[in-house]
Amino acid sequence: MGLLDFIFPKYCVNCKKYGDYLCPNCFARLSFDTKNVCTVCGNPSFDGLTHPKCKTKYSAEGSFTAVVFNLVTKKLVHQFKYKPYLTNLASFLTELIYEKLIQDEAFVSLLKSKPILVPIPITKSRKRNRGYNQSEILAKSLAKKLDLEVCDGLARVKETRSQVGLDKKERKENMKGAFELKDKYSAILKNRAVILVDDVLTSGSTFSEAASVLKHKSAREVWALAFAKED
């Protein structure tokens, strides 16, 4: 046991057993069998690729997710985003993402192009209340693990509603005009492959809107990456 573990002991986020963020029994309840969706229409997609009929010049190429958003995963994400702000959960989530995606041929192939990781920004009010952007922390942790560059190039310019409880059409309308690319990052992202990073992927509307902004400005290709996929 390290000194930090002694001072700040870890407990399973699900059953509260001492030891780690997930005890062996609760870890076994994780499901890595994610059902991918097209980030444009939100419908099921083979290997998470954008449907040919949905693909445009400004849409994302596809998406990658690590685990299914079930009751255990929900508690992990909640502890990562809300009080008591367990930001050091990022390394734990990163390991789960890495172990899943390193087996994905499309993801491994994408890594060869040295893509830039760009976190999905949260609203100003949420960041003010929370104190940090969980997607930015996750992106930085992934960048270290994958030896990639992270770029906080997107700005949230619209105070959107929570996506929870909204249907596909409402989610898309809610996210319309939510992002802008910060001027100083346009040259950095020009003709580069970009991986957008967020904690949860549901319908894909958030990623789709962000991808469109990046594609309109400079990015060559854009992919979505989330820790969990919500059914």
N, C-alpha and C positions, 0 to 999 in steps of 0.2 A: 504493500500500500504506500502510495506517495504521500508527501506532506499535505498537498492540496486535497487529496481524498480524505485525509484524516480531519482536516479543518472543515472542508465542505463535503461531507459524505454523500454518495450518490444513492438514490432510491429509485426503484422501478416506477416509472410514471403511471403504470397501470395498476399494479397490486401493492405498491409501496414497500416491497421487499428490499432490504439493504443489499447493495453490491454494485449495481450498474443501472443505466437508464431503462434497460429492459432485462428482467430476469430470464433465465432459460425458458421457462414455461410460457411467458408472455411473448418472448421473441419468436417462439414457434407459431404464434398466432399471426405473425406477419405473413402477407401473401405477396410474392413477387410476380404473380401472374397477372400483370396489368393488361387491361384491354384498351389499346390505343385508339385515339380519335383523330380525325382531321381537324386541324385548328381553325379551318375556315367555316365548315358547316356543323362541326361538333358530333358528327356521326362516326361510327366505328370505321377504323382504317387499318389496312394491313401494314404491320410494322410501323404504324404511326405516320406514314407518309401522307402528304396532302393529296386528296383525290385529284386525278387528272382533270376532271370536270370542274373542280374548284380552283385549280392552280391558275394563278395570274402572275404577272410580272412583280407584283408587290406582296404576294402571300408568302408565308413561311414554307420551307421545304418539308418540314415534318416535326415530330416531337419525340422526346424520350422521357420515360418515367421509371421510377425504381420500384415503388410498392403501391398496393391498393389502399385507398383511403378507407380503412375500416375503423372499428372502435379503438383499437390499440394505436394505430397510426394517428388517429385524430387527437389522442392525448399527447403523443409526441409533438405534433405540430403546435398544439395549444400551449404546451410548456415552452416551446421555442419562441412563440410570439407574444405571450402574455405573462403577467405576474405569476411566479417570481422571476421572470426574465432569465431563463436558463440559456444564455447565449452560447455557453460552451457545449451545448448540445450539437452545435454545428459540425464538430468533428465526428460525432457519432452518426449523424445523418449523412455526412459526406462519405463515410465508410460504406454505409448501406447503398448509396447511389453508385459508388465506385464498383463494388462487388457485383452489382446487377449489370451495369452498363459496359463493364470491361469485357463482358461476354457477348455484347451486341456488335456484330460485324460492321454495321452501318456507323455506329458511334466510334468504333476504333478507327475506321477509315477516315471519319471526319477529323479526328484528333491529329492526323498526319498533316492537315492543312494549318495547324496551329490557330484555331479559331479564338476569337476574343469573347470572354464571358461578360455579358451585360445584365446586371440585375434589374428586375422589374421594380420601379420606384413605387412607394406607397404615397398616399395623400399627406399633405403637410400636417393636417390635424392628427392623423394616426401616428405619424413619426413624432410629433410633439408629445403625444400622450404615452407612446411606447418607449421613446428615447432612442430608437434605432430602427433600421429597415432590415428585417430578417432575411430578405432575399439577397441583400448586399453582403451580409455576414456569410450566408451560405455560398455565394459566388466566390468570395475571397478564400474561403476554406477549400472549395473545389479547385480554385486556381493553383493553390499550393500543392494539392494532391496530384493534379494533372500537369503541372508545370506549364500553365497557361497565363495569359495576361487578363486582368479584369479591368473593365472600363465602366465607370458610372456615368455613362453618356446620355441616358434618358432622364427627362424631367417630367414630373407629374404636374400638369397644368390645369387639371380639372378635379374638383372635389366630388368624386364619384360615390354612389351609394354602394353598400355592401352587395356583392353578387349573390349572397345566400338568399334563396327563395325566389330568385328571378328565373324566368324561362329563357330559352335561347335568344329569342328576339329582344327581350328586355336587357339581357346581358350585353348583347352587341351594341344596342343603343346607349346603354349606360357607359360603355367604354369608348364610344366614338369621341374623338378629339381629346382623349385623356392624356396623351403623351406628346412631347416634342424632343427633338434631338438638340442637345446643347451645342451651340455653334463651334466651340473649340474642339469638339470630338469628331466633327464631320471628316476631317482629313485623316484622322487616325483609323476610322472605320471604313474608309473608302476602299472598295473592291476587296474587302476582307470577309471571311466567313465569321458569323456571329452566332453565339449560343445565348439565348435569353434564359435567365434563371429565375425561378419562382418556387414557392413551397408546394403549392397544389395546382393541378390542372383539372378543370371541370369541363366546360364546353369549349375552351380554347379561345374565347372572345378576347381575353386580355392579351394573350400572346399574339393573336391575329392583328390586333390594333397596333401593338408595339412593333411587330414585324413590318407592317405597312409603312410606318414612320421611318424605320431604318432603311428599308428598301428604296423609298422615295428619295432619301438623302444620299446614301453612299454605299451601303452594304451590298456585297455580291450575293450572298446567300444567308438566310437566317433560319435557325433551328430553335425549338423550344425544349427546355429541360426543366422538369419539376420533380421534387422528391416523391410526391404521391399523386396518384390518379384517382379522382373521385368518380364513382359510377353514376 
